[in-house]
């Protein structure tokens, strides 16, 4: 594929980028003792970008032939020329980059290929059937498995020349419990970049199912919190959601140029000394982080980017265009969902560095507070203001966990929450590898970190 793309660029002048992308995805969902849904999708084509007269031109083709690709290049150039007169701020040039050259393969491909469709389908059936026998309070349990296999090649006229493969499986269990006309739900999901063994390295399907069921059943007898500004210990799942949604998006350089809260704050304090925030194309600490990439969609080798160092904002996330504007290096953060999509600045694996405390120490040193675990959903905006729903919240009184609470939300301004951090654990976990990040198009990401103690506003009675 690389040879075909290079052949198509042999006579081109100016900047042209060709991106081949092939995706095969499948999913199975089991409910009521049977497979309720099964899907298989394939998507293949080539995306074309050109930089002509100070602006981008884009085109794509699903026909993998030299004639079709060259015709799409001409279409992209014509689109750029037609739109150039309407662009006020011209793109002067793209920042130089450390390009990927050669073939790359993520971990887990051989394991992935060795597992049959029947084995994966039987997994969700068996897990769902066993789950329903765990408690008489269960009203329903669903179990799903999905996977995405991808091949990409990125070739540009200025040096990118790469081909890579990856696989991303996911597993999810959702349970609903019923008692005295009350319904409560619990869910557990995992997603990785890697094979089956990587997916179930820490917990097997049975353990994942049991945790989802326990959450749903336990919440039936839980209470509502009193609410208000509180001392909170956040689990890695909540930390991951916070650093991704409320901080990560504000430091994507295209959002910064649009006026996010991080604009103009390089070199300024935005968190306590205990806070160091990074975003990496690699799976730091252990294998399998869901946003891992070998090459970004501009053909740039991804880097580990330190965004906040000891509380000081150090860097934004960049593609080649914004790296030139800010006079810095691209971070390998340009990503496109499908071949027909335009690469955007996106996070990969976003995380806080661990500290020196333990979760047990943090709880023991909290006289009056809450332990929050299990990110459900929420929202954040360009100001860094956020509100997240929490699946499980536990009251902490005099250094001990006392009771489970339901209906809890946590909110605040992200940089204020980081500024109030006074304890960070040495434990670390990736915990946002399932699902998708949205920004005009989906992207597979991951996020996580240690447990941390801070102050935030809890919603309740």
C-alpha positions as CSV (number, residue, x, y, z in Angstrom):
1,X,0.0,0.0,0.0
2,X,2.8,2.4,0.8
3,X,4.3,1.8,-2.6
4,X,1.0,2.6,-4.4
5,X,0.6,5.8,-2.4
6,X,4.2,6.9,-3.1
7,X,3.7,6.2,-6.8
8,X,0.7,8.5,-6.8
9,X,2.8,11.3,-5.2
10,X,5.8,10.9,-7.5
11,X,4.9,13.8,-9.7
12,X,3.2,16.1,-7.2
13,X,4.4,19.5,-6.2
14,X,3.5,21.2,-3.0
15,X,2.2,19.4,0.1
16,X,0.0,16.4,-0.5
17,X,-1.0,13.8,2.2
18,X,-2.5,10.4,1.4
19,X,-4.0,8.3,4.2
20,X,-5.2,4.7,3.5
21,X,-7.5,3.4,6.2
22,X,-9.2,0.0,6.5
23,X,-11.4,-0.9,9.4
24,X,-13.2,-4.1,10.3
25,X,-15.5,-4.0,13.4
26,X,-17.9,-6.5,14.9
27,X,-20.0,-6.6,18.1
28,X,-22.2,-9.1,20.0
29,X,-24.7,-8.3,22.7
30,X,-26.4,-11.0,24.9
31,X,-29.6,-10.5,26.9
32,X,-32.3,-12.8,28.1
33,X,-30.1,-15.8,27.4
34,X,-29.7,-15.2,23.7
35,X,-27.7,-13.0,21.3
36,X,-29.9,-9.9,20.8
37,X,-27.7,-8.0,18.5
38,X,-24.8,-8.8,16.2
39,X,-23.1,-6.4,13.8
40,X,-20.2,-6.5,11.3
41,X,-18.9,-3.4,9.5
42,X,-16.1,-2.8,7.0
43,X,-14.9,0.6,5.8
44,X,-12.0,1.1,3.4
45,X,-10.7,4.1,1.5
46,X,-8.1,6.8,1.1
47,X,-8.3,10.4,2.4
48,X,-6.5,13.1,0.6
49,X,-5.3,16.5,1.9
50,X,-3.5,19.2,0.1
51,X,-2.2,22.6,1.1
52,X,-2.7,25.0,-1.7
53,X,-2.7,28.8,-1.7
54,X,-2.6,28.9,2.1
55,X,-5.6,26.7,2.7
56,X,-6.6,23.0,3.0
57,X,-8.3,21.1,0.3
58,X,-9.8,17.7,1.1
59,X,-11.1,14.7,-0.9
60,X,-11.5,11.0,-0.5
61,X,-12.1,7.8,-2.5
62,X,-13.2,4.3,-1.7
63,X,-11.6,3.0,-5.0
64,X,-8.0,1.8,-4.3
65,X,-6.4,2.6,-7.7
66,X,-3.8,5.0,-9.0
67,X,-6.3,6.7,-11.3
68,X,-8.9,7.2,-8.6
69,X,-6.3,8.6,-6.1
70,X,-4.8,11.0,-8.6
71,X,-8.3,12.2,-9.5
72,X,-9.1,12.8,-5.9
73,X,-5.8,14.8,-5.5
74,X,-6.9,17.0,-8.4
75,X,-10.3,17.5,-6.7
76,X,-8.7,18.4,-3.4
77,X,-6.5,21.0,-5.1
78,X,-9.4,22.5,-6.9
79,X,-11.3,22.7,-3.6
80,X,-8.4,24.5,-1.9
81,X,-8.1,27.0,-4.8
82,X,-11.8,27.8,-4.8
83,X,-11.9,28.3,-1.0
84,X,-8.6,30.2,-0.7
85,X,-10.1,33.6,-1.4
86,X,-12.5,33.1,1.5
87,X,-9.8,32.3,4.1
88,X,-8.6,35.4,6.0
89,X,-5.7,33.8,7.9
90,X,-3.6,31.8,5.4
91,X,-1.6,28.8,6.5
92,X,2.0,29.9,6.0
93,X,3.5,26.5,6.4
94,X,3.5,23.3,8.5
95,X,5.9,22.7,11.3
96,X,8.7,20.1,10.6
97,X,8.0,16.8,12.2
98,X,9.7,13.5,13.2
99,X,7.9,11.3,10.6
100,X,7.2,7.6,10.9
101,X,9.0,5.5,8.3
102,X,8.4,1.8,7.9
103,X,5.9,-0.8,9.1
104,X,4.5,-0.9,12.7
105,X,2.3,-3.4,14.5
106,X,0.6,-3.0,17.9
107,X,0.6,-5.8,20.5
108,X,-2.0,-8.5,20.5
109,X,-2.7,-9.1,16.8
110,X,-1.7,-12.7,16.8
111,X,-3.8,-13.4,19.9
112,X,-6.7,-11.5,18.3
113,X,-6.6,-13.5,15.1
114,X,-6.4,-16.8,17.0
115,X,-9.8,-16.3,18.6
116,X,-12.8,-17.5,16.6
117,X,-16.1,-15.6,16.2
118,X,-17.9,-18.5,17.9
119,X,-15.6,-18.2,21.0
120,X,-16.3,-14.5,21.3
121,X,-20.1,-15.0,20.9
122,X,-20.1,-17.8,23.5
123,X,-18.2,-15.5,25.9
124,X,-21.1,-13.0,26.1
125,X,-23.8,-15.7,26.2
126,X,-22.1,-17.6,29.0
127,X,-21.4,-14.4,31.0
128,X,-24.9,-13.2,30.7
129,X,-26.5,-16.5,31.6
130,X,-24.3,-16.9,34.7
131,X,-24.9,-13.3,35.8
132,X,-28.7,-13.7,36.0
133,X,-28.4,-16.4,38.6
134,X,-26.3,-14.2,41.0
135,X,-29.2,-12.4,42.7
136,X,-33.0,-12.7,42.9
137,X,-33.1,-8.9,42.8
138,X,-31.8,-8.7,39.2
139,X,-34.3,-7.5,36.7
140,X,-31.9,-7.7,33.6
141,X,-28.3,-8.1,32.7
142,X,-26.7,-7.4,29.3
143,X,-23.3,-8.4,28.2
144,X,-21.5,-7.1,25.1
145,X,-18.2,-7.6,23.3
146,X,-16.9,-5.5,20.4
147,X,-13.7,-5.2,18.5
148,X,-12.1,-3.0,15.8
149,X,-9.2,-4.1,13.6
150,X,-7.5,-1.3,11.7
151,X,-4.8,-0.9,9.0
152,X,-3.5,2.5,8.1
153,X,-0.8,3.9,5.7
154,X,0.2,7.6,5.7
155,X,2.4,9.0,3.0
156,X,3.2,12.7,2.4
157,X,5.3,14.6,-0.1
158,X,7.6,15.8,2.7
159,X,8.6,12.6,4.3
160,X,5.9,10.5,6.1
161,X,6.0,6.9,4.9
162,X,4.3,4.4,7.3
163,X,2.0,1.5,7.5
164,X,0.6,0.1,10.8
165,X,-2.0,-2.3,12.2
166,X,-3.8,-2.4,15.5
167,X,-6.7,-4.0,17.3
168,X,-9.0,-2.6,20.0
169,X,-11.4,-5.0,21.9
170,X,-14.0,-4.0,24.5
171,X,-16.1,-5.9,27.0
172,X,-19.1,-4.5,28.9
173,X,-21.6,-5.8,31.5
174,X,-24.7,-3.8,32.6
175,X,-27.0,-4.9,35.3
176,X,-30.4,-3.6,36.6
177,X,-31.7,-4.5,40.1
178,X,-35.3,-4.1,41.4
179,X,-36.7,-3.8,44.9
180,X,-39.8,-2.2,46.4
181,X,-40.5,-0.4,43.1
182,X,-37.0,1.0,43.0
183,X,-34.6,0.4,40.1
184,X,-30.8,0.8,40.3
185,X,-28.2,0.0,37.7
186,X,-24.5,-0.9,37.7
187,X,-22.1,-1.2,34.8
188,X,-18.5,-2.2,34.3
189,X,-16.6,-1.9,31.0
190,X,-13.0,-2.3,29.8
191,X,-11.3,-1.4,26.5
192,X,-7.7,-1.8,25.4
193,X,-5.4,-1.5,22.5
194,X,-4.2,-5.1,22.3
195,X,-5.5,-8.7,22.2
196,X,-7.9,-10.8,24.3
197,X,-5.2,-11.6,26.9
198,X,-4.6,-7.9,27.4
199,X,-8.3,-7.2,27.7
200,X,-8.8,-9.7,30.6
201,X,-5.3,-9.3,32.2
202,X,-6.5,-7.7,35.4
203,X,-10.1,-9.1,35.7
204,X,-11.8,-12.0,34.0
205,X,-15.3,-11.7,32.5
206,X,-16.8,-13.3,35.7
207,X,-15.2,-10.7,38.0
208,X,-16.4,-7.8,35.7
209,X,-19.9,-9.2,35.8
210,X,-20.0,-9.6,39.5
211,X,-18.8,-6.1,40.1
212,X,-21.6,-4.6,37.9
213,X,-24.2,-6.8,39.7
214,X,-22.9,-5.9,43.1
215,X,-23.1,-2.2,42.3
216,X,-26.7,-2.4,41.1
217,X,-27.9,-4.5,44.1
218,X,-26.0,-2.5,46.7
219,X,-27.4,0.8,45.4
220,X,-31.0,-0.4,46.2
221,X,-30.3,0.3,49.9
222,X,-28.2,3.4,49.5
223,X,-28.9,7.0,50.5
224,X,-28.7,10.4,48.9
225,X,-25.8,12.7,50.0
226,X,-26.3,16.0,51.7
227,X,-24.3,17.8,49.0
228,X,-22.1,21.0,49.2
229,X,-18.4,21.7,48.9
230,X,-16.6,18.6,50.2
231,X,-13.3,16.9,50.6
232,X,-13.3,14.1,48.0
233,X,-11.1,11.2,47.1
234,X,-11.4,10.5,43.4
235,X,-10.8,7.1,41.9
236,X,-8.7,6.7,38.7
237,X,-12.0,6.5,36.7
238,X,-13.1,9.9,37.9
239,X,-9.6,11.3,37.6
240,X,-9.5,10.1,34.0
241,X,-12.8,11.7,33.2
242,X,-11.7,14.9,34.8
243,X,-8.4,15.2,33.1
244,X,-9.9,14.2,29.7
245,X,-13.1,16.2,29.6
246,X,-12.4,19.2,31.8
247,X,-8.7,19.7,31.1
248,X,-7.6,17.8,28.1
249,X,-9.9,19.4,25.6
250,X,-9.0,22.9,26.8
251,X,-5.4,22.3,25.9
252,X,-6.0,21.0,22.4
253,X,-4.4,23.8,20.4
254,X,-7.3,24.4,18.0
255,X,-9.6,24.9,21.1
256,X,-6.9,27.2,22.6
257,X,-6.9,29.3,19.5
258,X,-10.7,29.5,19.8
259,X,-10.4,30.9,23.3
260,X,-10.4,28.0,25.8
261,X,-9.6,28.7,29.4
262,X,-6.0,27.5,28.8
263,X,-5.3,30.3,26.3
264,X,-2.3,32.4,27.4
265,X,-1.6,30.3,30.5
266,X,1.7,28.6,29.4
267,X,4.1,29.1,32.4
268,X,1.3,29.9,34.8
269,X,0.2,27.8,37.8
270,X,-3.0,25.8,37.2
271,X,-2.7,23.1,39.9
272,X,-0.9,22.2,43.1
273,X,2.7,21.1,43.2
274,X,1.5,17.5,43.3
275,X,-0.1,17.7,39.9
276,X,1.7,16.5,36.7
277,X,-0.5,15.8,33.7
278,X,0.6,14.1,30.5
279,X,-0.8,12.9,27.3
280,X,1.0,10.1,25.4
281,X,0.6,8.0,22.3
282,X,2.1,5.1,24.2
283,X,0.7,3.0,27.0
284,X,2.7,4.3,30.0
285,X,3.1,2.2,33.2
286,X,1.6,-1.0,31.6
287,X,0.4,-2.3,28.2
288,X,-3.1,-1.8,26.8
289,X,-4.2,1.8,27.1
290,X,-7.1,2.3,24.8
291,X,-5.8,5.4,23.0
292,X,-2.4,4.0,22.0
293,X,-1.3,4.8,18.5
294,X,1.9,3.9,16.5
295,X,1.7,6.8,14.2
296,X,-0.7,9.8,14.1
297,X,-2.8,10.6,11.0
298,X,-0.3,13.2,9.7
299,X,2.4,10.4,9.7
300,X,4.1,11.9,12.8
301,X,5.5,9.7,15.5
302,X,3.6,10.3,18.7
303,X,5.3,11.7,21.8
304,X,4.7,11.8,25.5
305,X,3.6,15.4,26.1
306,X,3.9,16.9,29.6
307,X,0.9,19.3,29.7
308,X,1.2,20.4,33.4
309,X,4.4,19.9,35.4
310,X,4.3,20.3,39.2
311,X,1.2,22.5,38.8
312,X,2.6,24.7,36.0
313,X,1.1,24.6,32.5
314,X,3.9,23.7,30.1
315,X,2.4,22.6,26.7
316,X,-0.7,22.3,24.5
317,X,-1.4,19.4,22.2
318,X,-0.5,20.2,18.6
319,X,-0.8,19.1,15.0
320,X,1.6,20.4,12.4
321,X,-0.4,23.5,11.6
322,X,-0.8,24.7,15.2
323,X,2.8,23.7,16.0
324,X,3.9,26.3,13.4
325,X,1.6,28.9,14.8
326,X,2.9,28.4,18.4
327,X,6.5,27.9,17.1
328,X,6.9,24.5,18.7
329,X,7.0,20.9,17.7
330,X,3.9,18.8,16.8
331,X,3.0,16.3,19.5
332,X,1.6,13.5,17.2
333,X,-1.9,14.4,18.2
334,X,-3.6,14.6,14.7
335,X,-6.3,11.9,14.4
336,X,-9.1,11.0,12.0
337,X,-11.9,8.5,12.7
338,X,-12.3,7.2,9.1
339,X,-10.6,7.7,5.8
340,X,-13.1,10.4,4.7
341,X,-12.6,12.4,8.0
342,X,-10.1,15.3,8.3
343,X,-7.4,14.8,11.0
344,X,-8.2,16.9,14.1
345,X,-6.1,17.5,17.3
346,X,-7.2,14.8,19.7
347,X,-6.0,13.3,22.9
348,X,-4.5,9.8,23.1
349,X,-3.9,8.5,26.6
350,X,-4.3,11.3,29.2
351,X,-3.2,10.8,32.8
352,X,-2.0,12.2,36.0
353,X,1.4,10.9,37.3
354,X,1.1,8.9,40.6
355,X,2.4,10.3,43.9
356,X,3.7,8.9,47.2
357,X,0.5,8.2,49.2
358,X,-1.7,5.1,49.3
359,X,-5.5,4.9,49.1
360,X,-5.6,3.5,52.6
361,X,-3.6,6.5,53.9
362,X,-5.8,9.0,52.1
363,X,-9.0,7.5,53.6
364,X,-7.4,7.3,57.1
365,X,-6.4,11.0,56.9
366,X,-9.8,12.2,55.8
367,X,-12.0,13.1,58.8
368,X,-15.1,14.2,56.8
369,X,-15.4,13.5,53.1
370,X,-16.4,11.1,50.3
371,X,-14.8,8.5,48.1
372,X,-16.0,8.7,44.5
373,X,-15.7,5.8,42.1
374,X,-17.2,4.9,38.7
375,X,-17.6,7.6,36.1
376,X,-21.0,7.5,34.5
377,X,-21.4,10.6,32.3
378,X,-21.2,14.3,32.4
379,X,-20.2,17.4,30.6
380,X,-17.5,20.1,30.5
381,X,-16.9,23.2,28.5
382,X,-14.1,25.4,27.3
383,X,-14.0,27.3,30.6
384,X,-13.0,24.1,32.4
385,X,-16.3,24.0,34.3
386,X,-17.6,20.4,34.6
387,X,-20.3,18.2,36.1
388,X,-20.0,14.5,36.2
389,X,-22.4,11.8,37.5
390,X,-20.8,9.2,39.8
391,X,-21.8,5.6,39.9
392,X,-20.7,4.9,43.5
393,X,-20.0,7.3,46.3
394,X,-19.0,6.3,49.8
395,X,-19.2,8.5,52.9
396,X,-15.9,8.9,54.9
397,X,-16.2,9.7,58.6
398,X,-13.2,9.8,60.9
399,X,-11.0,8.1,58.5
400,X,-13.3,5.2,57.7
401,X,-15.7,4.4,54.9
402,X,-19.2,4.1,56.4
403,X,-22.0,4.0,53.8
404,X,-22.8,3.9,50.1
405,X,-24.6,6.8,48.5
406,X,-26.5,7.2,45.3
407,X,-27.5,10.0,42.9
408,X,-24.2,11.8,43.4
409,X,-22.8,14.4,41.0
410,X,-19.4,16.2,41.3
411,X,-18.8,19.6,39.8
412,X,-16.4,22.6,39.8
413,X,-13.8,24.4,37.8
414,X,-11.1,21.9,36.7
415,X,-8.1,24.1,37.5
416,X,-9.5,25.0,40.9
417,X,-9.9,21.2,41.6
418,X,-6.3,20.6,40.6
419,X,-5.2,23.5,42.7
420,X,-6.8,21.9,45.8
421,X,-5.1,18.5,45.4
422,X,-3.2,17.7,48.6
423,X,-2.7,13.9,48.3
424,X,-1.9,11.7,45.3
425,X,-1.6,7.9,45.5
426,X,1.1,5.7,44.2
427,X,-1.4,3.3,42.6
428,X,-2.2,3.9,38.9
429,X,-4.8,2.7,36.5
430,X,-6.0,3.3,33.0
431,X,-9.8,3.4,33.3
432,X,-11.4,5.1,30.3
433,X,-10.6,2.8,27.4
434,X,-14.1,1.8,26.5
435,X,-16.4,4.1,24.5
436,X,-15.5,7.0,22.4
437,X,-14.5,10.7,22.7
438,X,-16.5,13.0,20.5
439,X,-15.3,16.2,18.8
440,X,-17.1,16.3,15.5
441,X,-16.0,12.7,14.9
442,X,-15.3,9.8,17.4
443,X,-11.9,8.8,18.6
444,X,-10.6,6.0,20.8
445,X,-8.9,7.4,23.8
446,X,-7.9,6.4,27.3
447,X,-7.4,8.3,30.6
448,X,-6.7,7.5,34.2
449,X,-4.2,8.1,36.9
450,X,-3.8,7.6,40.7
451,X,-6.3,8.3,43.4
452,X,-6.3,11.9,44.5
453,X,-7.7,14.0,47.3
454,X,-9.1,17.4,46.6
455,X,-12.2,19.6,47.1
456,X,-15.2,19.8,44.8
457,X,-18.9,20.5,44.9
458,X,-21.1,17.5,45.5
459,X,-24.7,17.4,44.3
460,X,-27.3,15.9,46.6
461,X,-30.3,16.8,48.8
